[in-house]
Each structure stands twice: as structure tokens, then as C-alpha cells.
Amino acid sequence: MTVRKMTVPVLGSTPAALVLPQPLTLEALSQLEEGLAGTLAKLRREVGDCDKDPGKLEYESWMQHLRTALR
């Protein structure tokens, strides 16, 4: 299997690396793009939540879980 490694610079930190199997179809690339966007958005929320009250964070996580379960 051929593998392609992408390195993305991160200001003030070590670069981020992503390893992709080849060949990569357009459909797989689209799914990867959506997955990365969702994962990075979740990470952004987690990093932003560092300053919040732990009780409030716990409550928000319960509410998120309930909303997901009710879909």
C-alpha cells in the first residue's frame, strides 16, 4: 500500500501530521474532509471549554448526549 503523509504547520507548536492511504477516491476524500471538520470543531470546543466551570461542562455534556439519543 502506498501512503501519503501530509504535514500542516501549526503556529507556535509542532506541525500536525495526517497519513492517508493511497489511492484516495473523491468520495473518500469528501468523507475525510467532513470527518476532519467535525473532529476539529469538537476539539475547538474542548479547548475553549478549559476555562468553564466543571459542573457546567458536565451538564452540557449530559444535554448533548440526550439530544443525540433523542434523534
C-alpha positions, 0 to 999 in steps of 0.5 A: 500500500502506498501512503501519503503523509501530509504535514500542516504547520501549526503556529507556535507548536509542532506541525500536525501530521495526517497519513492517508492511504493511497489511492484516495477516491473523491468520495473518500476524500469528501468523507475525510474532509467532513470527518476532519471538520467535525473532529476539529470543531469538537476539539475547538470546543474542548479547548475553549471549554478549559476555562468553564466551570466543571459542573457546567461542562458536565451538564452540557455534556449530559444535554448533548448526549440526550439530544443525540439519543433523542434523534 
